[in-house]
Amino acid sequence: MKKLTSVSALLLCATLACLGQTSSSAQRRRSVNASSSAATRGDDAQLTGLYRIDPARSDKLYSVVAGATSNLPFGEQQKFFIDLTVRLTPPDLLSIERRGGRVTLASSRAPRISFDADGLTHSERAGNGQIVNTRATLRADSLSVSVSGGSADRFSVAFEPLEDGRFLRVTRRLHNEQLNEPVIIRSVYEKISDAAEWNIYGTPSRPATTPPDGTVASASTGTSGAGGANASSSPKAGSDETAFFLRRALDDWIAATNARDIERQMSYYPPVLRAFYLTRNAPREAVRAEKERVFLRASTIDVRAAAPELIIQEQGRAAVMRFRKSYRIEGGGQNRSGEVVQELRWQLTPQGWKIFSERDVRVIR
């Protein structure tokens, strides 16, 4: 049997992306209560399967975290925002297998683990000497896990099948004594296979939305070509393709930056930007001049973006896009590198999707 520390740390790592590290020599006792052992095969099947996240039906991580930390002193907001976004980022893929009271779980962010959901509280001593309590419970076709002790935080996560098992809602709650209310993130996953798969750990992110023909643009090569989402194939406002085209536009915008292709990059900007970092109502010529200055001085430009969070607005004619961006710029007498949460605000115009606001929401490092 796995140690309790493996269950508590890795289980929540699969869905919370982290848990305070603990160390223990205590073995977890295998015990299944009467309700768990009486679970039917139907309940097993409801929960068992391979799932892919559905961003459109899931909470917007950055928005939830920003709201949760807004009441903190300004000096604490940055620290909590970074910590919470790292810990609460949901995995793209989630795999679960239930056999009675025995549960096995893996995700694209954490390796496979197995444990007994016996409804009992199991305690162990953490490396800092504090007691960590873990409890996993099955009720009909749902699973809940809670972890407390060892830090100022309390975690809980619930797995609930929806629509006859075709979808899975994962609700994560984090309680911290410095926050007025718990941070709650709800993610919805679509079942893409009735059988669990265990080789998904480390699987790279992939577009969650694809066009009707099933084609997917390459994130690494920017295959949308010059003009990207500004081409004639731009979707109509409010169509199901909006998220796909915006993600493809981001890929091409990043690829143009790394290639130092100023014409291709500037095709994404309107004549005037409402915001360009600390500047308001910035003319496109001023934005171009700043980007050309960076391009000309740098010998190396390496910009990478994680999968973006999208909030569609104005009935599909505008969108807020936030994502983690890492950058490394060398040359010109000054080397720079770091990581930020960047925000791009897009507007659908007669010429296609344009970036009318570009700024950093948070500096991570």
C-alpha positions in Angstrom: 0.0 0.0 0.0 1.1 3.5 -0.6 1.9 5.8 2.3 -0.7 8.3 3.3 1.7 11.1 2.3 1.6 9.8 -1.3 -2.2 9.8 -1.3 -2.6 13.2 0.2 0.1 14.9 -1.8 -0.3 13.3 -5.1 -4.1 13.1 -5.2 -4.5 16.8 -4.7 -1.5 17.5 -6.9 -3.5 15.8 -9.7 -6.2 18.4 -9.4 -4.9 21.3 -7.2 -1.4 21.1 -8.8 0.2 21.2 -5.4 -0.1 20.4 -1.7 2.3 21.3 1.2 5.0 18.7 1.1 4.9 16.1 3.8 7.0 13.1 4.8 5.9 10.1 6.7 6.6 6.4 7.4 3.0 5.6 8.2 1.3 3.1 5.9 -2.2 3.8 4.9 -4.6 1.2 6.2 -6.7 -0.5 3.6 -10.3 -0.3 4.8 -13.5 0.0 2.9 -16.7 1.0 4.7 -20.0 -0.7 4.1 -21.4 1.9 1.7 -18.2 1.8 -0.4 -18.1 -2.0 -0.6 -21.7 -2.1 -1.7 -21.0 0.2 -4.7 -22.6 -1.1 -7.9 -20.9 -1.5 -11.2 -23.1 1.3 -12.5 -21.5 3.7 -9.9 -18.1 2.4 -10.9 -18.8 3.1 -14.6 -20.2 6.6 -13.9 -16.8 7.8 -12.5 -14.4 5.6 -14.5 -12.9 7.0 -17.7 -10.5 9.4 -19.4 -11.6 13.0 -19.4 -10.5 16.2 -21.2 -11.2 19.6 -19.8 -13.9 21.8 -21.4 -12.6 25.4 -20.9 -15.9 26.9 -22.1 -17.8 25.2 -19.2 -15.1 25.7 -16.6 -14.4 28.7 -14.3 -11.9 31.2 -15.4 -8.9 30.7 -13.2 -7.2 34.1 -13.3 -10.5 35.9 -12.8 -11.5 33.8 -9.7 -8.0 34.2 -8.2 -7.9 37.9 -8.8 -11.3 38.3 -7.1 -10.3 36.2 -4.2 -7.1 38.2 -3.5 -8.6 41.7 -4.1 -9.3 42.2 -0.4 -5.7 41.6 0.6 -3.2 44.4 1.3 -1.5 45.4 -2.0 1.9 43.9 -0.9 0.3 40.5 -0.3 -1.8 40.3 -3.5 1.1 39.5 -5.8 2.3 36.7 -3.6 -1.1 35.1 -3.2 -2.0 35.5 -6.9 1.1 33.7 -8.0 0.8 31.0 -5.4 -2.9 30.3 -6.0 -2.7 30.3 -9.8 0.1 27.7 -9.6 -1.7 25.5 -7.1 -5.2 25.7 -8.7 -4.4 25.4 -12.4 -6.4 22.3 -13.5 -4.8 19.5 -15.6 -5.9 19.2 -19.2 -6.4 15.4 -18.9 -7.8 13.4 -16.0 -8.1 9.6 -15.7 -10.1 7.8 -13.0 -10.9 4.2 -12.3 -13.2 3.1 -9.5 -13.6 -0.5 -8.4 -15.9 -0.5 -5.4 -14.2 1.6 -2.7 -10.8 1.5 -4.5 -9.9 4.5 -6.6 -7.0 5.0 -9.0 -6.3 8.5 -10.4 -3.8 10.2 -12.7 -3.7 13.4 -14.7 -1.5 15.3 -17.2 0.0 17.0 -14.2 0.5 14.1 -11.7 1.4 10.4 -12.0 -0.9 7.5 -11.1 -1.9 6.8 -7.5 -4.4 4.4 -5.9 -6.2 4.7 -2.5 -9.2 3.5 -0.6 -12.1 6.0 -0.2 -13.2 4.6 3.1 -14.7 7.7 4.6 -12.3 7.6 7.6 -9.9 10.3 8.6 -6.2 9.2 8.4 -3.5 11.2 10.1 0.2 11.4 9.7 3.0 13.6 11.0 4.5 16.0 8.4 8.1 16.9 8.0 7.5 20.1 10.0 6.1 18.1 12.9 2.5 19.0 12.3 -0.3 16.5 11.8 -1.9 16.2 8.3 -5.4 14.7 8.1 -6.7 13.1 4.9 -10.2 11.8 4.2 -11.6 10.3 1.0 -15.3 9.4 0.7 -17.5 7.9 -1.9 -21.2 8.8 -2.0 -23.2 7.0 -4.7 -21.3 8.0 -7.9 -19.3 11.0 -6.5 -15.9 11.2 -4.8 -14.7 13.8 -2.3 -11.3 14.2 -0.7 -10.2 16.7 2.0 -6.8 17.5 3.5 -6.2 19.7 6.5 -3.3 20.4 8.9 0.3 20.9 8.2 -0.2 24.5 7.0 -2.7 27.4 7.2 -4.6 25.9 4.3 -7.4 23.4 4.0 -8.1 21.7 0.7 -11.1 19.7 -0.6 -11.9 18.4 -4.0 -15.1 16.8 -5.3 -15.6 14.7 -8.4 -19.2 14.6 -9.7 -20.4 12.9 -12.9 -22.9 14.9 -15.0 -25.3 14.0 -17.8 -25.3 10.3 -17.2 -21.5 10.2 -16.9 -20.7 12.0 -20.1 -19.1 14.9 -18.2 -17.3 15.2 -14.9 -17.4 18.3 -12.6 -14.3 18.8 -10.4 -14.8 21.3 -7.6 -11.7 22.4 -5.7 -11.9 24.5 -2.5 -9.0 26.1 -0.8 -9.4 27.7 2.6 -6.8 30.1 3.9 -7.0 32.1 7.1 -5.9 35.3 5.3 -8.8 35.1 2.8 -12.3 36.2 3.7 -13.8 33.3 1.8 -12.6 30.0 0.3 -11.3 30.0 -3.2 -13.6 27.8 -5.3 -12.7 26.6 -8.8 -15.1 24.4 -10.8 -13.8 22.6 -13.9 -15.9 20.5 -16.2 -14.3 17.6 -18.1 -15.8 15.7 -21.1 -15.4 11.9 -21.0 -13.5 10.9 -24.1 -13.1 7.2 -23.2 -14.9 4.8 -21.0 -11.6 3.2 -20.0 -9.0 5.0 -17.8 -5.5 5.5 -19.3 -2.3 5.8 -17.2 0.2 7.3 -19.7 -1.1 10.8 -19.7 1.3 12.3 -17.1 3.4 15.0 -18.8 1.1 15.1 -21.8 1.4 18.6 -23.4 -1.6 20.9 -23.6 -3.6 20.8 -26.8 -6.4 23.0 -28.1 -9.6 22.3 -26.3 -11.7 23.6 -29.2 -11.3 22.5 -32.8 -13.1 23.6 -36.0 -15.8 21.3 -37.5 -13.4 19.7 -39.9 -11.3 18.5 -37.0 -8.1 20.2 -38.1 -5.8 21.7 -35.5 -3.3 24.5 -36.0 0.3 23.9 -34.9 1.1 25.8 -31.8 4.9 25.6 -32.4 4.9 26.6 -36.1 2.0 29.1 -36.2 0.4 27.4 -39.2 -2.3 30.0 -39.4 0.1 31.9 -41.7 0.5 35.6 -42.2 -2.4 37.5 -40.9 -3.5 34.5 -38.7 -7.0 35.2 -37.4 -7.2 38.3 -39.5 -7.6 36.2 -42.6 -10.9 35.8 -44.4 -11.5 32.6 -42.4 -12.2 34.6 -39.3 -15.4 33.2 -37.6 -18.6 35.0 -37.4 -19.4 36.6 -34.0 -20.7 34.1 -31.5 -19.8 31.0 -33.5 -18.4 27.9 -31.8 -15.1 28.5 -33.7 -14.3 31.8 -31.9 -12.1 30.2 -29.2 -10.2 28.1 -31.7 -9.4 31.1 -34.0 -8.3 33.2 -31.0 -6.0 30.4 -29.8 -4.6 30.1 -33.3 -4.1 33.8 -33.5 -2.1 33.7 -30.2 0.1 30.9 -31.6 0.8 33.0 -34.7 1.4 36.2 -32.7 4.0 34.4 -30.6 5.6 32.8 -33.6 5.9 36.2 -35.3 7.5 37.6 -32.2 10.1 34.8 -32.1 10.8 35.2 -35.8 11.0 39.0 -35.4 8.5 39.3 -38.3 7.3 42.8 -37.6 4.8 43.0 -40.5 3.1 39.7 -39.4 3.0 40.8 -35.8 1.6 44.2 -36.5 -1.2 42.8 -38.6 -2.9 42.0 -35.3 -3.1 45.6 -34.1 -5.7 48.2 -34.9 -4.8 51.9 -35.7 -5.1 52.8 -32.0 -4.7 50.5 -28.9 -6.8 51.4 -25.8 -3.9 50.2 -23.7 -0.3 49.2 -24.4 1.2 48.3 -21.0 1.3 51.6 -19.1 0.3 53.7 -22.1 -3.3 54.6 -23.0 -4.6 55.3 -26.5 -1.3 54.2 -28.0 -1.0 54.7 -31.8 0.0 51.6 -33.8 3.0 53.4 -35.0 4.2 53.8 -31.5 3.7 50.1 -30.7 5.5 49.2 -33.9 8.5 51.5 -33.0 8.8 49.8 -29.6 8.7 46.3 -31.0 11.2 47.2 -33.8 13.5 48.6 -31.1 13.5 45.3 -29.3 13.8 43.3 -32.5 16.8 45.3 -33.7 18.8 45.2 -30.5 18.2 41.5 -29.6 20.3 38.7 -30.8 17.9 36.1 -29.3 14.2 36.3 -28.6 12.4 33.3 -27.1 8.8 33.9 -26.0 6.5 31.0 -24.9 2.9 31.0 -23.9 0.9 28.5 -21.9 -2.6 27.5 -22.9 -4.7 30.7 -22.6 -7.8 31.4 -20.5 -10.6 33.0 -22.6 -13.6 35.1 -21.6 -15.8 35.7 -24.6 -17.7 39.0 -24.4 -20.2 41.1 -26.4 -21.9 38.1 -27.9 -18.7 36.8 -29.4 -17.4 40.0 -30.8 -14.8 40.6 -28.1 -12.6 38.5 -25.8 -10.3 38.7 -22.8 -7.3 36.3 -23.1 -4.9 35.7 -20.2 -2.0 33.3 -20.1 1.4 32.6 -18.5 4.2 34.0 -20.7 7.9 33.3 -20.3 10.4 35.3 -22.2 14.2 35.5 -22.8 15.7 38.4 -24.7 19.4 38.6 -25.2 21.6 41.2 -26.9 21.7 44.9 -27.2 23.7 45.3 -24.0 20.9 44.1 -21.7 19.6 40.6 -21.2 16.2 40.1 -19.9 14.2 37.0 -18.8 11.1 36.3 -16.7 7.6 35.1 -16.5 4.3 37.1 -16.4 0.6 36.6 -16.6 -0.2 38.5 -19.7 -3.6 39.8 -20.9 -4.6 40.5 -24.4 -8.0 42.0 -25.2 -9.3 41.2 -28.7 -12.0 42.8 -30.8 -13.6 41.4 -33.9 -13.4 44.1 -36.7 -14.2 44.0 -40.4 -10.5 43.2 -40.9 -10.6 40.3 -38.4 -9.6 39.9 -34.8 -7.4 42.7 -33.5 -5.5 43.2 -30.2 -6.8 46.5 -28.7 -5.1 46.1 -25.3 -1.8 44.4 -24.3 -0.6 44.4 -20.7 0.9 42.3 -18.0 -1.5 41.5 -15.2 1.1 40.0 -12.8 4.8 39.6 -12.7 5.7 36.1 -11.6 9.5 36.3 -11.7 
